[in-house]
Structures are given as C-alpha cells and as structure tokens.
Amino acid sequence: MNHVILGTVCGAVFGALAVALMIPMPFPDKRAAMIGAFLNRLSIGVAIGFGITAVAWPGWVVGLMFGLLISAGDAVITKAYAPILGIGAVGGAIIGYVVAAFGV
C-alpha cells in the first residue's frame, strides 16, 4: 500500500482509539474535544505518510518526531502534557514503523 494511504488509514485508526479513550471523560464541549483529538491523531498519520520518504531515518524515529511535534500544540493548550505527548509519541512511533515496514 502507498505510504500516504497507509499513513492516513493508520492515522484514522489512531484517531478512533483516541476518541474511544475520551468517551468516559467529562468535557465542557465533548463533541469539539473529540473532533479535535481525532483530527490531531489523523494528521499525525498523514504527516508520517508524506514524511517517511523524505528522510533516510528509521520509520519509528520519523513517527516519534511527528507524533511529538503535532501533539505539542494540544498539550500546551490543555496543560495535559504527559498523556497527550506520551500517546502522540507512542502512536507516532508505531505508525512510523508500520508505514516504513509495510508501505511501498
């Protein structure tokens, strides 16, 4: 599968998992929070799909960097640094590995 398509699919799955984790949590505007979380995680996958071919680094490193960079804005806004950056880093590294290993 193409790197970009695989990254997008992985990002959509990552976004769905992030939204599922948010279901039991209370938010003033839960719908907006869930849409924002989904789009953030989707963008990690899309960026990895495009970025994986741009550098000669291992896929997990590319994913880790994109995961941290894209998650940083949400972490600063919410002041929930550890969970947002941690999930973004781990998910990005996993997506980076998958896209590099199975994408063409």
N, CA, C and O atoms as a GROMACS GRO file, in nm:
protein
  416
    1MET      N    1   0.084  -0.117   0.000
    1MET     CA    2   0.000   0.000   0.000
    1MET      C    3   0.090   0.125   0.000
    1MET      O    4   0.197   0.125   0.060
    2ASN      N    5   0.046   0.227  -0.066
    2ASN     CA    6   0.117   0.354  -0.074
    2ASN      C    7   0.140   0.410   0.067
    2ASN      O    8   0.054   0.398   0.155
    3HIS      N    9   0.257   0.473   0.089
    3HIS     CA   10   0.290   0.530   0.220
    3HIS      C   11   0.184   0.628   0.269
    3HIS      O   12   0.144   0.624   0.385
    4VAL      N   13   0.138   0.715   0.181
    4VAL     CA   14   0.042   0.818   0.222
    4VAL      C   15  -0.092   0.755   0.259
    4VAL      O   16  -0.152   0.793   0.359
    5ILE      N   17  -0.138   0.660   0.180
    5ILE     CA   18  -0.265   0.595   0.210
    5ILE      C   19  -0.255   0.514   0.339
    5ILE      O   20  -0.345   0.519   0.423
    6LEU      N   21  -0.146   0.441   0.354
    6LEU     CA   22  -0.127   0.362   0.476
    6LEU      C   23  -0.117   0.453   0.598
    6LEU      O   24  -0.174   0.423   0.703
    7GLY      N   25  -0.045   0.563   0.586
    7GLY     CA   26  -0.035   0.658   0.697
    7GLY      C   27  -0.170   0.718   0.732
    7GLY      O   28  -0.200   0.738   0.850
    8THR      N   29  -0.252   0.747   0.631
    8THR     CA   30  -0.384   0.802   0.655
    8THR      C   31  -0.475   0.701   0.724
    8THR      O   32  -0.547   0.736   0.817
    9VAL      N   33  -0.471   0.576   0.679
    9VAL     CA   34  -0.551   0.471   0.743
    9VAL      C   35  -0.507   0.451   0.888
    9VAL      O   36  -0.590   0.441   0.978
   10CYS      N   37  -0.376   0.445   0.910
   10CYS     CA   38  -0.325   0.429   1.046
   10CYS      C   39  -0.362   0.549   1.132
   10CYS      O   40  -0.397   0.532   1.249
   11GLY      N   41  -0.356   0.669   1.075
   11GLY     CA   42  -0.396   0.789   1.149
   11GLY      C   43  -0.543   0.788   1.186
   11GLY      O   44  -0.580   0.831   1.295
   12ALA      N   45  -0.628   0.739   1.095
   12ALA     CA   46  -0.771   0.729   1.124
   12ALA      C   47  -0.798   0.630   1.237
   12ALA      O   48  -0.881   0.655   1.324
   13VAL      N   49  -0.728   0.517   1.236
   13VAL     CA   50  -0.742   0.419   1.344
   13VAL      C   51  -0.692   0.479   1.475
   13VAL      O   52  -0.754   0.461   1.580
   14PHE      N   53  -0.580   0.548   1.471
   14PHE     CA   54  -0.524   0.614   1.589
   14PHE      C   55  -0.622   0.718   1.642
   14PHE      O   56  -0.642   0.729   1.763
   15GLY      N   57  -0.683   0.794   1.552
   15GLY     CA   58  -0.783   0.893   1.593
   15GLY      C   59  -0.904   0.829   1.658
   15GLY      O   60  -0.956   0.880   1.757
   16ALA      N   61  -0.950   0.717   1.601
   16ALA     CA   62  -1.065   0.648   1.659
   16ALA      C   63  -1.032   0.594   1.798
   16ALA      O   64  -1.117   0.599   1.888
   17LEU      N   65  -0.911   0.544   1.818
   17LEU     CA   66  -0.869   0.498   1.950
   17LEU      C   67  -0.863   0.613   2.050
   17LEU      O   68  -0.904   0.599   2.165
   18ALA      N   69  -0.812   0.728   2.005
   18ALA     CA   70  -0.805   0.845   2.093
   18ALA      C   71  -0.944   0.889   2.135
   18ALA      O   72  -0.966   0.923   2.251
   19VAL      N   73  -1.038   0.890   2.042
   19VAL     CA   74  -1.176   0.927   2.073
   19VAL      C   75  -1.238   0.825   2.168
   19VAL      O   76  -1.308   0.864   2.262
   20ALA      N   77  -1.213   0.698   2.146
   20ALA     CA   78  -1.267   0.595   2.234
   20ALA      C   79  -1.216   0.611   2.377
   20ALA      O   80  -1.291   0.588   2.473
   21LEU      N   81  -1.091   0.651   2.393
   21LEU     CA   82  -1.036   0.674   2.527
   21LEU      C   83  -1.101   0.794   2.596
   21LEU      O   84  -1.104   0.801   2.719
   22MET      N   85  -1.154   0.887   2.517
   22MET     CA   86  -1.214   1.008   2.572
   22MET      C   87  -1.360   0.991   2.610
   22MET      O   88  -1.416   1.078   2.678
   23ILE      N   89  -1.424   0.885   2.571
   23ILE     CA   90  -1.568   0.868   2.595
   23ILE      C   91  -1.606   0.881   2.743
   23ILE      O   92  -1.702   0.952   2.774
   24PRO      N   93  -1.535   0.817   2.835
   24PRO     CA   94  -1.578   0.829   2.976
   24PRO      C   95  -1.536   0.961   3.044
   24PRO      O   96  -1.578   0.986   3.157
   25MET      N   97  -1.457   1.043   2.979
   25MET     CA   98  -1.406   1.165   3.040
   25MET      C   99  -1.505   1.281   3.024
   25MET      O  100  -1.568   1.295   2.919
   26PRO      N  101  -1.518   1.366   3.128
   26PRO     CA  102  -1.608   1.481   3.116
   26PRO      C  103  -1.536   1.600   3.051
   26PRO      O  104  -1.420   1.628   3.083
   27PHE      N  105  -1.604   1.670   2.961
   27PHE     CA  106  -1.553   1.789   2.895
   27PHE      C  107  -1.665   1.890   2.885
   27PHE      O  108  -1.782   1.853   2.872
   28PRO      N  109  -1.631   2.020   2.891
   28PRO     CA  110  -1.737   2.121   2.873
   28PRO      C  111  -1.802   2.110   2.734
   28PRO      O  112  -1.924   2.122   2.722
   29ASP      N  113  -1.721   2.086   2.632
   29ASP     CA  114  -1.773   2.067   2.496
   29ASP      C  115  -1.712   1.937   2.443
   29ASP      O  116  -1.612   1.937   2.372
   30LYS      N  117  -1.776   1.828   2.479
   30LYS     CA  118  -1.722   1.695   2.449
   30LYS      C  119  -1.710   1.670   2.299
   30LYS      O  120  -1.612   1.611   2.253
   31ARG      N  121  -1.808   1.715   2.222
   31ARG     CA  122  -1.806   1.693   2.078
   31ARG      C  123  -1.684   1.760   2.014
   31ARG      O  124  -1.614   1.699   1.933
   32ALA      N  125  -1.659   1.886   2.049
   32ALA     CA  126  -1.544   1.958   1.995
   32ALA      C  127  -1.413   1.894   2.038
   32ALA      O  128  -1.319   1.885   1.959
   33ALA      N  129  -1.406   1.850   2.162
   33ALA     CA  130  -1.284   1.785   2.212
   33ALA      C  131  -1.255   1.656   2.136
   33ALA      O  132  -1.140   1.628   2.103
   34MET      N  133  -1.358   1.579   2.109
   34MET     CA  134  -1.339   1.453   2.038
   34MET      C  135  -1.303   1.475   1.892
   34MET      O  136  -1.218   1.404   1.838
   35ILE      N  137  -1.366   1.572   1.828
   35ILE     CA  138  -1.332   1.603   1.689
   35ILE      C  139  -1.188   1.653   1.681
   35ILE      O  140  -1.113   1.613   1.591
   36GLY      N  141  -1.149   1.740   1.774
   36GLY     CA  142  -1.012   1.791   1.776
   36GLY      C  143  -0.910   1.681   1.798
   36GLY      O  144  -0.806   1.679   1.732
   37ALA      N  145  -0.939   1.589   1.889
   37ALA     CA  146  -0.847   1.478   1.916
   37ALA      C  147  -0.835   1.388   1.793
   37ALA      O  148  -0.726   1.344   1.757
   38PHE      N  149  -0.949   1.360   1.729
   38PHE     CA  150  -0.946   1.276   1.609
   38PHE      C  151  -0.862   1.341   1.500
   38PHE      O  152  -0.777   1.275   1.439
   39LEU      N  153  -0.885   1.469   1.474
   39LEU     CA  154  -0.811   1.538   1.368
   39LEU      C  155  -0.662   1.547   1.399
   39LEU      O  156  -0.578   1.537   1.309
   40ASN      N  157  -0.628   1.566   1.526
   40ASN     CA  158  -0.488   1.570   1.565
   40ASN      C  159  -0.419   1.439   1.536
   40ASN      O  160  -0.310   1.437   1.477
   41ARG      N  161  -0.480   1.328   1.575
   41ARG     CA  162  -0.420   1.197   1.554
   41ARG      C  163  -0.421   1.156   1.407
   41ARG      O  164  -0.328   1.091   1.360
   42LEU      N  165  -0.525   1.195   1.335
   42LEU     CA  166  -0.528   1.170   1.191
   42LEU      C  167  -0.414   1.244   1.122
   42LEU      O  168  -0.348   1.188   1.034
   43SER      N  169  -0.390   1.368   1.162
   43SER     CA  170  -0.283   1.447   1.098
   43SER      C  171  -0.146   1.387   1.125
   43SER      O  172  -0.056   1.400   1.043
   44ILE      N  173  -0.128   1.321   1.239
   44ILE     CA  174  -0.001   1.252   1.265
   44ILE      C  175   0.021   1.144   1.161
   44ILE      O  176   0.131   1.134   1.105
   45GLY      N  177  -0.079   1.064   1.133
   45GLY     CA  178  -0.066   0.958   1.034
   45GLY      C  179  -0.042   1.010   0.894
   45GLY      O  180   0.042   0.958   0.821
   46VAL      N  181  -0.115   1.115   0.855
   46VAL     CA  182  -0.098   1.174   0.722
   46VAL      C  183   0.043   1.231   0.708
   46VAL      O  184   0.109   1.208   0.606
   47ALA      N  185   0.090   1.305   0.808
   47ALA     CA  186   0.224   1.364   0.802
   47ALA      C  187   0.332   1.257   0.794
   47ALA      O  188   0.430   1.272   0.721
   48ILE      N  189   0.315   1.149   0.868
   48ILE     CA  190   0.413   1.040   0.862
   48ILE      C  191   0.412   0.977   0.723
   48ILE      O  192   0.518   0.946   0.668
   49GLY      N  193   0.296   0.959   0.666
   49GLY     CA  194   0.287   0.901   0.532
   49GLY      C  195   0.361   0.983   0.429
   49GLY      O  196   0.428   0.928   0.341
   50PHE      N  197   0.351   1.114   0.438
   50PHE     CA  198   0.425   1.201   0.345
   50PHE      C  199   0.573   1.211   0.383
   50PHE      O  200   0.658   1.217   0.295
   51GLY      N  201   0.603   1.215   0.512
   51GLY     CA  202   0.739   1.240   0.557
   51GLY      C  203   0.831   1.121   0.556
   51GLY      O  204   0.953   1.137   0.558
   52ILE      N  205   0.776   1.001   0.553
   52ILE     CA  206   0.858   0.880   0.565
   52ILE      C  207   0.956   0.866   0.449
   52ILE      O  208   1.064   0.810   0.465
   53THR      N  209   0.919   0.917   0.332
   53THR     CA  210   1.007   0.904   0.216
   53THR      C  211   1.103   1.022   0.203
   53THR      O  212   1.192   1.020   0.118
   54ALA      N  213   1.086   1.124   0.285
   54ALA     CA  214   1.167   1.246   0.272
   54ALA      C  215   1.304   1.233   0.338
   54ALA      O  216   1.398   1.303   0.299
   55VAL      N  217   1.318   1.145   0.435
   55VAL     CA  218   1.446   1.131   0.507
   55VAL      C  219   1.485   0.984   0.512
   55VAL      O  220   1.402   0.895   0.492
   56ALA      N  221   1.610   0.959   0.538
   56ALA     CA  222   1.661   0.822   0.543
   56ALA      C  223   1.671   0.772   0.687
   56ALA      O  224   1.758   0.691   0.719
   57TRP      N  225   1.583   0.819   0.775
   57TRP     CA  226   1.581   0.776   0.915
   57TRP      C  227   1.491   0.655   0.930
   57TRP      O  228   1.407   0.629   0.844
   58PRO      N  229   1.507   0.581   1.037
   58PRO     CA  230   1.414   0.470   1.062
   58PRO      C  231   1.271   0.524   1.076
   58PRO      O  232   1.250   0.634   1.126
   59GLY      N  233   1.174   0.445   1.033
   59GLY     CA  234   1.036   0.488   1.035
   59GLY      C  235   0.985   0.527   1.172
   59GLY      O  236   0.910   0.623   1.186
   60TRP      N  237   1.026   0.452   1.275
   60TRP     CA  238   0.978   0.483   1.410
   60TRP      C  239   1.030   0.618   1.458
   60TRP      O  240   0.962   0.686   1.534
   61VAL      N  241   1.150   0.658   1.414
   61VAL     CA  242   1.205   0.788   1.454
   61VAL      C  243   1.124   0.900   1.388
   61VAL      O  244   1.090   0.999   1.452
   62VAL      N  245   1.095   0.884   1.259
   62VAL     CA  246   1.014   0.983   1.188
   62VAL      C  247   0.878   0.993   1.256
   62VAL      O  248   0.828   1.104   1.278
   63GLY      N  249   0.816   0.880   1.289
   63GLY     CA  250   0.687   0.880   1.355
   63GLY      C  251   0.692   0.944   1.493
   63GLY      O  252   0.601   1.019   1.530
   64LEU      N  253   0.796   0.915   1.568
   64LEU     CA  254   0.811   0.975   1.701
   64LEU      C  255   0.820   1.127   1.692
   64LEU      O  256   0.756   1.198   1.769
   65MET      N  257   0.899   1.176   1.597
   65MET     CA  258   0.915   1.320   1.582
   65MET      C  259   0.784   1.388   1.542
   65MET      O  260   0.746   1.490   1.599
   66PHE      N  261   0.714   1.332   1.443
   66PHE     CA  262   0.586   1.389   1.401
   66PHE      C  263   0.483   1.378   1.514
   66PHE      O  264   0.406   1.472   1.536
   67GLY      N  265   0.481   1.267   1.584
   67GLY     CA  266   0.386   1.250   1.694
   67GLY      C  267   0.405   1.354   1.802
   67GLY      O  268   0.308   1.410   1.852
   68LEU      N  269   0.530   1.378   1.839
   68LEU     CA  270   0.558   1.480   1.942
   68LEU      C  271   0.528   1.621   1.892
   68LEU      O  272   0.466   1.701   1.962
   69LEU      N  273   0.572   1.650   1.772
   69LEU     CA  274   0.554   1.785   1.718
   69LEU      C  275   0.406   1.821   1.701
   69LEU      O  276   0.365   1.929   1.742
   70ILE      N  277   0.328   1.732   1.644
   70ILE     CA  278   0.187   1.763   1.620
   70ILE      C  279   0.108   1.762   1.750
   70ILE      O  280   0.010   1.836   1.762
   71SER      N  281   0.146   1.681   1.846
   71SER     CA  282   0.076   1.676   1.975
   71SER      C  283   0.111   1.793   2.066
   71SER      O  284   0.035   1.823   2.158
   72ALA      N  285   0.222   1.859   2.042
   72ALA     CA  286   0.269   1.964   2.133
   72ALA      C  287   0.168   2.078   2.148
   72ALA      O  288   0.149   2.128   2.259
   73GLY      N  289   0.104   2.119   2.040
   73GLY     CA  290   0.008   2.228   2.048
   73GLY      C  291  -0.109   2.196   2.141
   73GLY      O  292  -0.146   2.278   2.225
   74ASP      N  293  -0.166   2.078   2.126
   74ASP     CA  294  -0.277   2.037   2.213
   74ASP      C  295  -0.232   2.023   2.357
   74ASP      O  296  -0.307   2.055   2.449
   75ALA      N  297  -0.110   1.975   2.378
   75ALA     CA  298  -0.058   1.959   2.514
   75ALA      C  299  -0.044   2.095   2.582
   75ALA      O  300  -0.076   2.108   2.701
   76VAL      N  301   0.003   2.194   2.511
   76VAL     CA  302   0.018   2.328   2.569
   76VAL      C  303  -0.119   2.389   2.600
   76VAL      O  304  -0.137   2.448   2.706
   77ILE      N  305  -0.213   2.375   2.508
   77ILE     CA  306  -0.346   2.433   2.528
   77ILE      C  307  -0.417   2.370   2.648
   77ILE      O  308  -0.476   2.441   2.729
   78THR      N  309  -0.411   2.239   2.660
   78THR     CA  310  -0.483   2.169   2.766
   78THR      C  311  -0.403   2.159   2.896
   78THR      O  312  -0.460   2.130   3.001
   79LYS      N  313  -0.274   2.182   2.890
   79LYS     CA  314  -0.183   2.166   3.004
   79LYS      C  315  -0.178   2.020   3.053
   79LYS      O  316  -0.142   1.995   3.168
   80ALA      N  317  -0.216   1.927   2.968
   80ALA     CA  318  -0.208   1.784   2.998
   80ALA      C  319  -0.091   1.727   2.917
   80ALA      O  320  -0.111   1.651   2.822
   81TYR      N  321   0.029   1.765   2.955
   81TYR     CA  322   0.148   1.733   2.876
   81TYR      C  323   0.175   1.584   2.865
   81TYR      O  324   0.188   1.531   2.755
   82ALA      N  325   0.184   1.516   2.978
   82ALA     CA  326   0.225   1.376   2.977
   82ALA      C  327   0.132   1.286   2.896
   82ALA      O  328   0.180   1.212   2.810
   83PRO      N  329   0.000   1.289   2.919
   83PRO     CA  330  -0.083   1.196   2.842
   83PRO      C  331  -0.088   1.228   2.693
   83PRO      O  332  -0.086   1.138   2.610
   84ILE      N  333  -0.096   1.355   2.659
   84ILE     CA  334  -0.107   1.391   2.518
   84ILE      C  335   0.024   1.366   2.444
   84ILE      O  336   0.023   1.306   2.336
   85LEU      N  337   0.134   1.409   2.501
   85LEU     CA  338   0.264   1.387   2.436
   85LEU      C  339   0.302   1.239   2.437
   85LEU      O  340   0.360   1.188   2.341
   86GLY      N  341   0.269   1.169   2.546
   86GLY     CA  342   0.302   1.027   2.555
   86GLY      C  343   0.227   0.944   2.452
   86GLY      O  344   0.286   0.863   2.382
   87ILE      N  345   0.096   0.965   2.443
   87ILE     CA  346   0.017   0.891   2.346
   87ILE      C  347   0.058   0.929   2.203
   87ILE      O  348   0.066   0.843   2.116
   88GLY      N  349   0.084   1.058   2.180
   88GLY     CA  350   0.128   1.102   2.047
   88GLY      C  351   0.261   1.041   2.007
   88GLY      O  352   0.279   1.001   1.893
   89ALA      N  353   0.354   1.034   2.102
   89ALA     CA  354   0.487   0.978   2.074
   89ALA      C  355   0.479   0.829   2.045
   89ALA      O  356   0.536   0.780   1.947
   90VAL      N  357   0.407   0.756   2.130
   90VAL     CA  358   0.396   0.611   2.111
   90VAL      C  359   0.319   0.579   1.983
   90VAL      O  360   0.362   0.496   1.904
   91GLY      N  361   0.206   0.644   1.965
   91GLY     CA  362   0.127   0.620   1.843
   91GLY      C  363   0.203   0.658   1.718
   91GLY      O  364   0.198   0.586   1.618
   92GLY      N  365   0.273   0.771   1.722
   92GLY     CA  366   0.352   0.814   1.606
   92GLY      C  367   0.462   0.715   1.574
   92GLY      O  368   0.486   0.684   1.457
   93ALA      N  369   0.530   0.666   1.677
   93ALA     CA  370   0.638   0.569   1.654
   93ALA      C  371   0.583   0.439   1.594
   93ALA      O  372   0.645   0.381   1.505
   94ILE      N  373   0.468   0.395   1.643
   94ILE     CA  374   0.408   0.273   1.589
   94ILE      C  375   0.366   0.294   1.444
   94ILE      O  376   0.393   0.210   1.358
   95ILE      N  377   0.300   0.407   1.416
   95ILE     CA  378   0.258   0.435   1.279
   95ILE      C  379   0.380   0.447   1.188
   95ILE      O  380   0.380   0.396   1.076
   96GLY      N  381   0.484   0.515   1.235
   96GLY     CA  382   0.606   0.528   1.155
   96GLY      C  383   0.668   0.393   1.122
   96GLY      O  384   0.712   0.371   1.009
   97TYR      N  385   0.670   0.304   1.219
   97TYR     CA  386   0.724   0.170   1.194
   97TYR      C  387   0.638   0.096   1.092
   97TYR      O  388   0.690   0.036   0.998
   98VAL      N  389   0.507   0.101   1.110
   98VAL     CA  390   0.415   0.029   1.019
   98VAL      C  391   0.426   0.082   0.878
   98VAL      O  392   0.434   0.005   0.783
   99VAL      N  393   0.427   0.215   0.863
   99VAL     CA  394   0.433   0.275   0.729
   99VAL      C  395   0.565   0.242   0.661
   99VAL      O  396   0.568   0.213   0.542
  100ALA      N  397   0.676   0.247   0.737
  100ALA     CA  398   0.806   0.216   0.678
  100ALA      C  399   0.818   0.068   0.643
  100ALA      O  400   0.876   0.033   0.541
  101ALA      N  401   0.764  -0.017   0.728
  101ALA     CA  402   0.780  -0.161   0.706
  101ALA      C  403   0.685  -0.217   0.600
  101ALA      O  404   0.723  -0.307   0.524
  102PHE      N  405   0.564  -0.164   0.593
  102PHE     CA  406   0.464  -0.225   0.505
  102PHE      C  407   0.422  -0.138   0.389
  102PHE      O  408   0.351  -0.186   0.300
  103GLY      N  409   0.463  -0.013   0.386
  103GLY     CA  410   0.428   0.076   0.275
  103GLY      C  411   0.525   0.062   0.159
  103GLY      O  412   0.639   0.017   0.176
  104VAL      N  413   0.479   0.101   0.042
  104VAL     CA  414   0.565   0.099  -0.078
  104VAL      C  415   0.562   0.233  -0.147
  104VAL      O  416   0.628   0.252  -0.249
   0.00000   0.00000   0.00000
